[in-house]
Amino acid sequence: MMHNLSDYWRMHHIQLLANIKLFKIQKIIVLFLILLRLTSYSQSTDYKFSIDIENDTNQQYGYQMKTWELSRINNYQKALLLWDKDRNDKLPPSRKDSVLFSKLRPLNAYDYILSQADSFQIIMLNEAHHNNLHRQFTKSLLKELYDKGFTFFGLEAVSQMDSTLNERKYPTQSSGFYTKTPPFGNLIRTALEIGFTVFGYECSTKNNSKQREIEQAENIKKILDKNPNAKIIIHAGFDHIREDEGFGSWEKAMAGRLKEFTGIDPLTIDQVQMSERSSKTLENPLYRLASVTEPTVFLTDSNMVYVDPHSGKKFDIQVFHPRTIYYHNRENWLFSENNFYYPLKIDSNEFSYPCLVFAFKKNEFVSEKLNELLPVDIIEIDQFNKSDIGLLLEKGKYSIIYKDRTGKIDNNEIEIK
């Protein structure tokens, strides 16, 4: 029992000092464990520095694999440049094309697609696997399409092995291969937050190309067999949404097979053909003629959607994406009303250049093993962009990890309010 007040305060002060010492020890232990986890993360993830990607001579798939790895660290320009390596598509627009384009009527692609959505049960969009712009455009459509009754979202890139994705509400490193790219991960996060049921439909075996198209269509059909009235969005790679027949060894692409198996005619939307390249001289001649300033579709005098007749590929809609403009060394299409720009500066006395910066949602950072985490944004800071670069983040708490090429790692926590 305390005999007087001074005794009480003396004992309380001693206990307080002990707690402070204990807190400091606990904090040191926690920081040590975090750094240990960060080291493990840096050694186990696929996020490499652009210089190492470009100089890698042991890539199994050559330049294509390198473009995919560059897209993972949001290096859009270098991914385009490497994709165009050894390509020589320098074709001028013809006089006939120029006359035709002068008669076409441009419409905002976003508005036009939504105006057509009510007439279809299945909507399909494609992407080039190295181009994060295509993922961002698909993401921009999700909320309005959900409000129109589309509740299932199928992605070629999502692994069917990730059986808890819809319960977990965010992707991890195990959710797929291309999904490790931040804009792709954010596409999935957005779909789950809106309320979509997300599913993968890629074939499970390494069959020939024809069988792959068949199995993909069969996997989508399984969703319709269980949910006959379901309205579905499909996000696929390149030519899988083609509707023409007699397409090489495929005979029919996945879209054509799905129509064959279900009798449902999908709305197919091509994003790949009419997107910018690393050089204007390599761009589709019609794309150069269009010179659009927003995602655009073109209609003829008879209100038919214009699709490049020279490609021999059949789609319902072809989106012409504008060339990218850069703000703070970031692509303009990464900015949105939900994103906030968080500027970064690296202390050259602490870190060397180049330096990769990763942003993780705090709730995911706490819940998952670090080597399973999928960042919501990544930037590479080097001598060229070090004075004007930053992360693009929605409101919330984040763990930020810094990693330079020497292996030095650090982290801090921020909150975007």
Residue, then its C-alpha position, 0 to 999 in steps of 0.5 A: m500500500m502507498h503511504n503518501l502521494s510522493d511514493y505513488w508518483r515515484m513508483h509510477h515514474i519508475q514504472l513509466l521509465a521501464n515501459i519506455k525502455l520496453f517500448k524502445i526495445q519492442k520498436i527496435i525488434v519490430l524495425f528489425l523484423i520489418l527490415l528482415r521482411l524487406t530484404s526477403y521481399s527484395q530477393s524474392t519478387d520479380y520487380k527489377f531495375s530497368i537497366d538490369i531488365e534491358n541488359d539481361t541476356n538470359q530471358q526465355y522469351g527475349y524482348q517480349m518478356k522484357t517488355w512485360e517486366l518493364s511494365r511491372i515497374n511502370n516504365y511505359q516508355k521503355a516497354l513501348l520502345l523495346w516492343d517495337k524493336d526490330r519492327n518496321d511498319k513504316l507505312p504512310p496513310s493512303r490518299k483514299d484513307s485520308v479522304l475517308f477519315s475526313k468523313l468520319r464522325p468522332l465520338n468519345a469512346y467511353d460514352y459510346i461503349l456505355s451507350q451500347a452496353d445495354s444491348f449485350q450480355i457479354i462485353m470483351l476488351n483486349e490489351a497488349h500485355h506490355n501496355n498499362l494504358h489498356r488496363q487503365f481504360t478497362k478500369s474506367l468503364l467498370k463502375e458504369l457497367y456494374d450499374k448497368g447490371f454487369t456483375f462478373f469480370g473474367l480476366e485471362a491473366v487471373s490464375q484460377m488457383d487463387s481461390t480466395l480472391n473474391e473473399r480477400k478483395y485484393p490480388t497478391q503475387s499469386s493471383g497471376f503473371y501479368t497481374k503483378t503489374p500495379p495498374f493490372g492489380n489496381l484494375i482487379r482491386t477496383a472490380l472487387e471494391i465495386g462488387f464484381t465477381v472476378f474469375g480467371y478463365e485461362c486454360s489449365t493445360k499447355n495444349n495447342s493454340k486451337q485447344r487453348e481458344i476452345e478451353q478459354a471459351e468453355n471456362i467462360k461458358k461454365i459461368l453462364d451455365k451456372n448463371p444464365n442471365a449473368k452479364i459478363i465483362i471479359h478482359a483478354g490479351f491481343d487477338h483472343i477477342r477476334e470474331d473472324e473465322g479462318f484465323g490460322s491454326w486457331e480457326k476461331a479465337m476465344a470470342g468466336r468459340l464462345k459465340e459458337f458454344t452459347g449463341i451469344d454475340p459479344l460486344t468486342i472492343d479492340q484497344v491494341q491496333m490504334s494505340e501509340r507506338s514508340s515512334k510515330t513512324l511505326e504507328n498505324p497509318l489510320y491512327r496517325l490520321a485520327s490524331v485524337t485527344e481522348p479515347t475515341v471511336f469513329l462512325t461512318d455516315s450510316n452510323m456504323v463503327y469504323v474498324d480498320p479494314h486493312s488488318g483483316k481482324k473483326f471487332d465490333i469497336q476499335v478504340f483510338h487512344p490519344r498519345t500520352i502526355y506526361y505530368h511529373n514524369r508520370e503518364n496522364w492516364l494514370f491520374s484520376e479524380n481518386n488519385f493524389y500525387y505524392p512527390l518523392k525525393i531521394d536523399s543521395n547520401e542515403f540511397s544511390y540511383p536508380c532507386l525503386v519505390f513501392a507503395f503498399k496498402k497498409n491493410e494488405f501489408v499487415s495481412e500478407k506475407l511480404n513476398e505475396l504483396l502486390p504494390v499499388d504503385i511503383i516508380e523508378i527514380d534515376q538521375f533524369n527524373k529525380s527532381d520531379i517524380g512521385l507516387l499516385l495514390e488514393k486516400g488511405k494508409y500506405s507502407i512505402i519501401y525504397k530499394d536501391r541497386t546496391g540492395k539498400i532498403d528502407n521504409n516509411e508509412i504515409e497517409i493520403k487524406 
